[in-house]
Amino acid sequence: MVTHNPDLECYADRVLYVADGQFVREVRNATPSALDFDAYNRYLDERERAGTQGEEPDSAHMQARGEVDPVA
């Protein structure tokens, strides 16, 4: 999967970050979530109705919760 949406990172077992055409970081997710398409669409609808604005979080929140381990 290729995406710019950080909400989808939890569904991947590996996340690569690219800047200026170079890989700058790799994160492995030991416990990727199964994607429930209907539930994700409901989440997006609720978020849109709530008027959620602002900058999207990056994968640091997953590292802080111990969900992924950074790869050197």
C-alpha positions in Angstrom: 0.0 0.0 0.0 1.2 3.5 -0.8 -0.5 6.3 1.1 -0.1 9.8 2.6 -2.7 9.0 5.2 -1.1 8.3 8.6 -4.4 6.8 9.9 -3.7 3.8 7.7 -0.2 3.0 9.1 -1.6 0.7 11.7 -2.7 -1.7 9.0 0.8 -2.2 7.6 3.5 -4.5 9.0 6.2 -2.1 7.7 6.1 1.7 7.1 8.7 3.5 5.1 9.2 7.2 5.2 10.5 9.1 2.1 11.9 12.6 2.0 13.4 14.2 -1.1 13.4 10.8 -2.9 15.3 9.0 -0.2 14.2 6.5 2.5 14.7 8.3 5.8 13.1 5.9 8.2 11.5 2.5 8.5 9.2 1.3 11.2 8.0 -2.2 11.7 4.6 -2.9 13.3 4.7 -6.2 15.2 0.9 -6.3 15.5 -0.7 -4.8 12.4 -4.5 -4.4 12.6 -6.9 -6.1 10.2 -8.6 -3.5 8.0 -12.4 -3.4 8.5 -13.4 -1.3 5.5 -16.9 -0.6 6.8 -15.7 0.5 10.2 -13.0 2.7 8.7 -15.6 4.4 6.4 -17.8 5.0 9.5 -14.9 6.5 11.3 -14.2 8.8 8.3 -17.8 9.9 8.2 -17.9 10.6 11.9 -14.7 12.6 11.7 -16.1 14.6 8.8 -19.3 15.3 10.6 -17.4 16.4 13.7 -15.3 18.8 11.6 -12.0 17.4 12.7 -9.3 19.8 11.5 -5.6 20.2 12.0 -2.4 18.3 11.4 -2.5 14.5 11.2 -0.4 12.6 13.7 2.6 10.6 12.5 3.6 7.1 13.6 5.3 8.5 16.8 2.1 7.9 18.6 2.3 4.2 17.8 5.9 4.1 19.0 5.0 5.8 22.2 2.3 3.2 22.9 4.7 0.4 22.1 2.8 -0.8 19.1 5.8 -0.6 16.7 9.5 -0.8 17.1 11.7 1.6 15.1 14.2 -0.1 12.8 17.7 1.4 12.7 
